[in-house]
Amino acid sequence: MIPKVKGSKNIPPTLPPQSSVHSVISPGVGLVRITWFPGSMGLEFAQSLDAAIADLKARDCERLLVDLRRNIGGGLASRG
């Protein structure tokens, strides 16, 4: 049973989706799919993107595709 959280209005808690996913789609071509921009200051997203780019460079990618389709934007900086 999922515990209720105060103010949840009987909505079960959810896990946020991964903000970015990366892969090599053909020799020398990397893909970064960005589904949302997490965090109020963007630090988490920036670290994730830096790691993805470093991994693609290490895998000898010389070209990059950035997929922003179905991107839901970012979260609110304040929660109230």
N, CA, C and O atoms as CSV, one atom per row, in Angstrom:
chain,resi,resn,atom,element,x,y,z
A,1,MET,N,N,0.837,-1.177,0.000
A,1,MET,CA,C,0.000,0.000,0.000
A,1,MET,C,C,0.884,1.243,0.000
A,1,MET,O,O,1.870,1.307,0.734
A,2,ILE,N,N,0.538,2.212,-0.807
A,2,ILE,CA,C,1.282,3.461,-0.894
A,2,ILE,C,C,0.776,4.402,0.190
A,2,ILE,O,O,-0.423,4.666,0.268
A,3,PRO,N,N,1.678,4.914,1.033
A,3,PRO,CA,C,1.232,5.828,2.100
A,3,PRO,C,C,0.747,7.145,1.516
A,3,PRO,O,O,1.259,7.624,0.504
A,4,LYS,N,N,-0.249,7.716,2.176
A,4,LYS,CA,C,-0.767,9.017,1.748
A,4,LYS,C,C,0.147,10.118,2.257
A,4,LYS,O,O,0.687,10.043,3.361
A,5,VAL,N,N,0.306,11.125,1.442
A,5,VAL,CA,C,1.103,12.291,1.807
A,5,VAL,C,C,0.141,13.449,2.011
A,5,VAL,O,O,-0.804,13.624,1.242
A,6,LYS,N,N,0.387,14.245,3.057
A,6,LYS,CA,C,-0.496,15.369,3.343
A,6,LYS,C,C,-0.620,16.266,2.117
A,6,LYS,O,O,0.385,16.681,1.539
A,7,GLY,N,N,-1.841,16.559,1.729
A,7,GLY,CA,C,-2.096,17.418,0.587
A,7,GLY,C,C,-2.027,16.708,-0.759
A,7,GLY,O,O,-2.072,17.361,-1.801
A,8,SER,N,N,-1.918,15.369,-0.753
A,8,SER,CA,C,-1.744,14.642,-2.009
A,8,SER,C,C,-3.048,14.420,-2.755
A,8,SER,O,O,-3.032,14.066,-3.934
A,9,LYS,N,N,-4.177,14.620,-2.087
A,9,LYS,CA,C,-5.484,14.437,-2.709
A,9,LYS,C,C,-5.613,13.059,-3.352
A,9,LYS,O,O,-6.125,12.919,-4.463
A,10,ASN,N,N,-5.132,12.032,-2.619
A,10,ASN,CA,C,-5.219,10.635,-3.039
A,10,ASN,C,C,-4.485,10.341,-4.343
A,10,ASN,O,O,-4.826,9.385,-5.038
A,11,ILE,N,N,-3.502,11.134,-4.678
A,11,ILE,CA,C,-2.684,10.876,-5.858
A,11,ILE,C,C,-1.404,10.203,-5.389
A,11,ILE,O,O,-0.695,10.748,-4.543
A,12,PRO,N,N,-1.097,9.025,-5.925
A,12,PRO,CA,C,0.122,8.347,-5.482
A,12,PRO,C,C,1.364,9.111,-5.922
A,12,PRO,O,O,1.344,9.772,-6.961
A,13,PRO,N,N,2.445,9.030,-5.149
A,13,PRO,CA,C,3.677,9.718,-5.534
A,13,PRO,C,C,4.231,9.131,-6.825
A,13,PRO,O,O,4.064,7.942,-7.097
A,14,THR,N,N,4.888,9.964,-7.614
A,14,THR,CA,C,5.482,9.507,-8.864
A,14,THR,C,C,6.960,9.846,-8.888
A,14,THR,O,O,7.413,10.755,-8.194
A,15,LEU,N,N,7.694,9.115,-9.682
A,15,LEU,CA,C,9.104,9.395,-9.873
A,15,LEU,C,C,9.256,10.261,-11.111
A,15,LEU,O,O,8.634,9.978,-12.135
A,16,PRO,N,N,10.059,11.299,-11.045
A,16,PRO,CA,C,10.249,12.144,-12.233
A,16,PRO,C,C,10.989,11.370,-13.317
A,16,PRO,O,O,11.826,10.523,-13.003
A,17,PRO,N,N,10.696,11.642,-14.584
A,17,PRO,CA,C,11.413,10.956,-15.659
A,17,PRO,C,C,12.859,11.417,-15.717
A,17,PRO,O,O,13.203,12.477,-15.192
A,18,GLN,N,N,13.706,10.617,-16.356
A,18,GLN,CA,C,15.076,11.047,-16.556
A,18,GLN,C,C,15.058,12.297,-17.421
A,18,GLN,O,O,14.296,12.385,-18.384
A,19,SER,N,N,15.901,13.263,-17.074
A,19,SER,CA,C,15.887,14.498,-17.837
A,19,SER,C,C,16.550,14.345,-19.194
A,19,SER,O,O,16.121,14.969,-20.164
A,20,SER,N,N,17.585,13.528,-19.277
A,20,SER,CA,C,18.229,13.319,-20.568
A,20,SER,C,C,18.685,11.878,-20.712
A,20,SER,O,O,19.058,11.216,-19.744
A,21,VAL,N,N,18.641,11.424,-21.938
A,21,VAL,CA,C,19.091,10.083,-22.287
A,21,VAL,C,C,19.997,10.250,-23.495
A,21,VAL,O,O,19.682,11.012,-24.410
A,22,HIS,N,N,21.104,9.552,-23.505
A,22,HIS,CA,C,22.004,9.672,-24.647
A,22,HIS,C,C,22.399,8.290,-25.165
A,22,HIS,O,O,22.393,7.304,-24.427
A,23,SER,N,N,22.742,8.246,-26.453
A,23,SER,CA,C,23.182,7.005,-27.072
A,23,SER,C,C,23.919,7.318,-28.364
A,23,SER,O,O,23.857,8.436,-28.874
A,24,VAL,N,N,24.616,6.319,-28.884
A,24,VAL,CA,C,25.255,6.417,-30.186
A,24,VAL,C,C,24.300,5.768,-31.177
A,24,VAL,O,O,23.955,4.596,-31.026
A,25,ILE,N,N,23.867,6.517,-32.189
A,25,ILE,CA,C,22.868,5.985,-33.112
A,25,ILE,C,C,23.488,5.456,-34.408
A,25,ILE,O,O,22.864,4.658,-35.109
A,26,SER,N,N,24.679,5.882,-34.724
A,26,SER,CA,C,25.456,5.313,-35.834
A,26,SER,C,C,26.907,5.719,-35.594
A,26,SER,O,O,27.164,6.590,-34.763
A,27,PRO,N,N,27.865,5.111,-36.300
A,27,PRO,CA,C,29.267,5.447,-36.033
A,27,PRO,C,C,29.532,6.951,-36.143
A,27,PRO,O,O,29.301,7.561,-37.187
A,28,GLY,N,N,30.018,7.532,-35.050
A,28,GLY,CA,C,30.353,8.952,-35.032
A,28,GLY,C,C,29.201,9.896,-34.780
A,28,GLY,O,O,29.396,11.112,-34.768
A,29,VAL,N,N,27.990,9.366,-34.576
A,29,VAL,CA,C,26.811,10.221,-34.373
A,29,VAL,C,C,26.167,9.876,-33.030
A,29,VAL,O,O,25.752,8.742,-32.791
A,30,GLY,N,N,26.097,10.887,-32.160
A,30,GLY,CA,C,25.463,10.713,-30.861
A,30,GLY,C,C,24.095,11.378,-30.827
A,30,GLY,O,O,23.817,12.310,-31.581
A,31,LEU,N,N,23.259,10.883,-29.945
A,31,LEU,CA,C,21.914,11.427,-29.752
A,31,LEU,C,C,21.730,11.763,-28.288
A,31,LEU,O,O,22.028,10.949,-27.414
A,32,VAL,N,N,21.240,12.964,-28.017
A,32,VAL,CA,C,20.855,13.355,-26.663
A,32,VAL,C,C,19.380,13.716,-26.723
A,32,VAL,O,O,18.986,14.631,-27.445
A,33,ARG,N,N,18.566,12.994,-25.959
A,33,ARG,CA,C,17.129,13.270,-25.880
A,33,ARG,C,C,16.871,13.940,-24.536
A,33,ARG,O,O,17.160,13.373,-23.482
A,34,ILE,N,N,16.324,15.152,-24.584
A,34,ILE,CA,C,16.069,15.922,-23.365
A,34,ILE,C,C,14.556,15.996,-23.170
A,34,ILE,O,O,13.854,16.634,-23.955
A,35,THR,N,N,14.058,15.338,-22.119
A,35,THR,CA,C,12.618,15.262,-21.893
A,35,THR,C,C,12.093,16.369,-20.989
A,35,THR,O,O,10.914,16.715,-21.063
A,36,TRP,N,N,12.946,16.930,-20.141
A,36,TRP,CA,C,12.534,18.046,-19.291
A,36,TRP,C,C,13.772,18.672,-18.673
A,36,TRP,O,O,14.859,18.099,-18.731
A,37,PHE,N,N,13.606,19.842,-18.085
A,37,PHE,CA,C,14.697,20.566,-17.455
A,37,PHE,C,C,14.452,20.594,-15.950
A,37,PHE,O,O,13.709,21.449,-15.469
A,38,PRO,N,N,15.062,19.679,-15.196
A,38,PRO,CA,C,14.790,19.587,-13.761
A,38,PRO,C,C,15.541,20.627,-12.944
A,38,PRO,O,O,16.531,21.198,-13.401
A,39,GLY,N,N,15.065,20.860,-11.750
A,39,GLY,CA,C,15.744,21.728,-10.796
A,39,GLY,C,C,15.437,23.196,-11.001
A,39,GLY,O,O,15.170,23.641,-12.117
A,40,SER,N,N,15.480,23.939,-9.914
A,40,SER,CA,C,15.149,25.353,-9.992
A,40,SER,C,C,16.262,26.177,-10.629
A,40,SER,O,O,15.980,27.204,-11.246
A,41,MET,N,N,17.512,25.759,-10.498
A,41,MET,CA,C,18.637,26.522,-11.045
A,41,MET,C,C,19.259,25.844,-12.261
A,41,MET,O,O,20.124,26.436,-12.907
A,42,GLY,N,N,18.853,24.640,-12.588
A,42,GLY,CA,C,19.385,23.941,-13.745
A,42,GLY,C,C,20.706,23.232,-13.513
A,42,GLY,O,O,21.297,22.716,-14.462
A,43,LEU,N,N,21.184,23.194,-12.277
A,43,LEU,CA,C,22.470,22.565,-11.998
A,43,LEU,C,C,22.431,21.062,-12.254
A,43,LEU,O,O,23.360,20.506,-12.840
A,44,GLU,N,N,21.375,20.412,-11.822
A,44,GLU,CA,C,21.241,18.970,-12.036
A,44,GLU,C,C,21.224,18.654,-13.531
A,44,GLU,O,O,21.870,17.708,-13.982
A,45,PHE,N,N,20.480,19.454,-14.291
A,45,PHE,CA,C,20.411,19.244,-15.736
A,45,PHE,C,C,21.776,19.476,-16.377
A,45,PHE,O,O,22.195,18.693,-17.229
A,46,ALA,N,N,22.467,20.528,-15.987
A,46,ALA,CA,C,23.781,20.843,-16.557
A,46,ALA,C,C,24.779,19.719,-16.295
A,46,ALA,O,O,25.551,19.361,-17.185
A,47,GLN,N,N,24.773,19.164,-15.096
A,47,GLN,CA,C,25.674,18.061,-14.763
A,47,GLN,C,C,25.343,16.826,-15.584
A,47,GLN,O,O,26.244,16.131,-16.051
A,48,SER,N,N,24.064,16.550,-15.761
A,48,SER,CA,C,23.628,15.409,-16.556
A,48,SER,C,C,24.037,15.575,-18.013
A,48,SER,O,O,24.510,14.627,-18.640
A,49,LEU,N,N,23.857,16.773,-18.550
A,49,LEU,CA,C,24.220,17.038,-19.940
A,49,LEU,C,C,25.739,16.969,-20.129
A,49,LEU,O,O,26.208,16.422,-21.127
A,50,ASP,N,N,26.508,17.514,-19.190
A,50,ASP,CA,C,27.967,17.423,-19.259
A,50,ASP,C,C,28.430,15.969,-19.299
A,50,ASP,O,O,29.305,15.613,-20.088
A,51,ALA,N,N,27.842,15.133,-18.449
A,51,ALA,CA,C,28.209,13.716,-18.408
A,51,ALA,C,C,27.854,13.016,-19.717
A,51,ALA,O,O,28.625,12.191,-20.206
A,52,ALA,N,N,26.698,13.337,-20.284
A,52,ALA,CA,C,26.280,12.725,-21.547
A,52,ALA,C,C,27.226,13.105,-22.677
A,52,ALA,O,O,27.629,12.248,-23.463
A,53,ILE,N,N,27.585,14.386,-22.765
A,53,ILE,CA,C,28.489,14.847,-23.817
A,53,ILE,C,C,29.871,14.218,-23.648
A,53,ILE,O,O,30.482,13.802,-24.632
A,54,ALA,N,N,30.365,14.145,-22.423
A,54,ALA,CA,C,31.675,13.524,-22.172
A,54,ALA,C,C,31.669,12.057,-22.591
A,54,ALA,O,O,32.636,11.574,-23.178
A,55,ASP,N,N,30.581,11.348,-22.291
A,55,ASP,CA,C,30.488,9.936,-22.671
A,55,ASP,C,C,30.457,9.782,-24.189
A,55,ASP,O,O,31.110,8.892,-24.734
A,56,LEU,N,N,29.707,10.639,-24.874
A,56,LEU,CA,C,29.638,10.555,-26.328
A,56,LEU,C,C,30.988,10.892,-26.968
A,56,LEU,O,O,31.373,10.268,-27.957
A,57,LYS,N,N,31.705,11.865,-26.420
A,57,LYS,CA,C,33.047,12.186,-26.923
A,57,LYS,C,C,33.985,10.999,-26.733
A,57,LYS,O,O,34.772,10.682,-27.625
A,58,ALA,N,N,33.907,10.343,-25.577
A,58,ALA,CA,C,34.746,9.180,-25.298
A,58,ALA,C,C,34.429,8.027,-26.251
A,58,ALA,O,O,35.268,7.156,-26.482
A,59,ARG,N,N,33.222,8.029,-26.800
A,59,ARG,CA,C,32.817,6.983,-27.749
A,59,ARG,C,C,33.004,7.449,-29.202
A,59,ARG,O,O,32.386,6.910,-30.120
A,60,ASP,N,N,33.862,8.452,-29.393
A,60,ASP,CA,C,34.284,8.964,-30.709
A,60,ASP,C,C,33.148,9.537,-31.552
A,60,ASP,O,O,33.154,9.390,-32.774
A,61,CYS,N,N,32.181,10.183,-30.923
A,61,CYS,CA,C,31.118,10.857,-31.673
A,61,CYS,C,C,31.608,12.236,-32.100
A,61,CYS,O,O,32.083,13.021,-31.279
A,62,GLU,N,N,31.489,12.513,-33.373
A,62,GLU,CA,C,31.885,13.809,-33.911
A,62,GLU,C,C,30.678,14.676,-34.248
A,62,GLU,O,O,30.812,15.882,-34.456
A,63,ARG,N,N,29.506,14.063,-34.300
A,63,ARG,CA,C,28.268,14.785,-34.608
A,63,ARG,C,C,27.257,14.502,-33.497
A,63,ARG,O,O,27.295,13.456,-32.849
A,64,LEU,N,N,26.351,15.464,-33.295
A,64,LEU,CA,C,25.389,15.337,-32.206
A,64,LEU,C,C,24.001,15.750,-32.672
A,64,LEU,O,O,23.828,16.807,-33.279
A,65,LEU,N,N,23.033,14.925,-32.389
A,65,LEU,CA,C,21.626,15.266,-32.587
A,65,LEU,C,C,21.017,15.518,-31.215
A,65,LEU,O,O,21.212,14.730,-30.290
A,66,VAL,N,N,20.283,16.614,-31.085
A,66,VAL,CA,C,19.598,16.941,-29.828
A,66,VAL,C,C,18.106,16.841,-30.099
A,66,VAL,O,O,17.565,17.579,-30.922
A,67,ASP,N,N,17.447,15.928,-29.405
A,67,ASP,CA,C,16.021,15.676,-29.594
A,67,ASP,C,C,15.241,16.343,-28.458
A,67,ASP,O,O,15.326,15.920,-27.305
A,68,LEU,N,N,14.485,17.384,-28.793
A,68,LEU,CA,C,13.658,18.084,-27.809
A,68,LEU,C,C,12.176,17.785,-27.994
A,68,LEU,O,O,11.330,18.407,-27.352
A,69,ARG,N,N,11.858,16.826,-28.878
A,69,ARG,CA,C,10.449,16.487,-29.064
A,69,ARG,C,C,9.877,15.953,-27.748
A,69,ARG,O,O,10.561,15.258,-26.997
A,70,ARG,N,N,8.656,16.278,-27.493
A,70,ARG,CA,C,7.937,15.869,-26.272
A,70,ARG,C,C,8.580,16.419,-25.007
A,70,ARG,O,O,8.358,15.879,-23.923
A,71,ASN,N,N,9.379,17.488,-25.121
A,71,ASN,CA,C,9.982,18.118,-23.954
A,71,ASN,C,C,8.888,18.892,-23.219
A,71,ASN,O,O,8.176,19.699,-23.816
A,72,ILE,N,N,8.765,18.636,-21.918
A,72,ILE,CA,C,7.698,19.265,-21.140
A,72,ILE,C,C,8.140,20.558,-20.468
A,72,ILE,O,O,7.359,21.161,-19.733
A,73,GLY,N,N,9.368,20.998,-20.701
A,73,GLY,CA,C,9.837,22.238,-20.093
A,73,GLY,C,C,10.500,21.966,-18.756
A,73,GLY,O,O,11.096,20.908,-18.550
A,74,GLY,N,N,10.393,22.932,-17.847
A,74,GLY,CA,C,11.047,22.810,-16.552
A,74,GLY,C,C,10.061,22.904,-15.414
A,74,GLY,O,O,8.879,23.190,-15.608
A,75,GLY,N,N,10.568,22.659,-14.225
A,75,GLY,CA,C,9.758,22.757,-13.037
A,75,GLY,C,C,9.675,24.191,-12.546
A,75,GLY,O,O,10.425,25.055,-13.002
A,76,LEU,N,N,8.785,24.439,-11.636
A,76,LEU,CA,C,8.669,25.769,-11.051
A,76,LEU,C,C,9.782,25.977,-10.040
A,76,LEU,O,O,10.124,25.058,-9.296
A,77,ALA,N,N,10.344,27.161,-10.004
A,77,ALA,CA,C,11.436,27.447,-9.077
A,77,ALA,C,C,10.949,27.480,-7.639
A,77,ALA,O,O,11.719,27.201,-6.720
A,78,SER,N,N,9.694,27.814,-7.430
A,78,SER,CA,C,9.166,27.831,-6.071
A,78,SER,C,C,8.008,26.848,-5.967
A,78,SER,O,O,7.260,26.615,-6.917
A,79,ARG,N,N,7.900,26.301,-4.805
A,79,ARG,CA,C,6.803,25.346,-4.570
A,79,ARG,C,C,5.967,25.888,-3.416
A,79,ARG,O,O,6.490,26.272,-2.370
A,80,GLY,N,N,4.709,25.906,-3.625
A,80,GLY,CA,C,3.904,26.487,-2.582
A,80,GLY,C,C,2.720,25.773,-2.301
A,80,GLY,O,O,1.950,26.173,-1.428
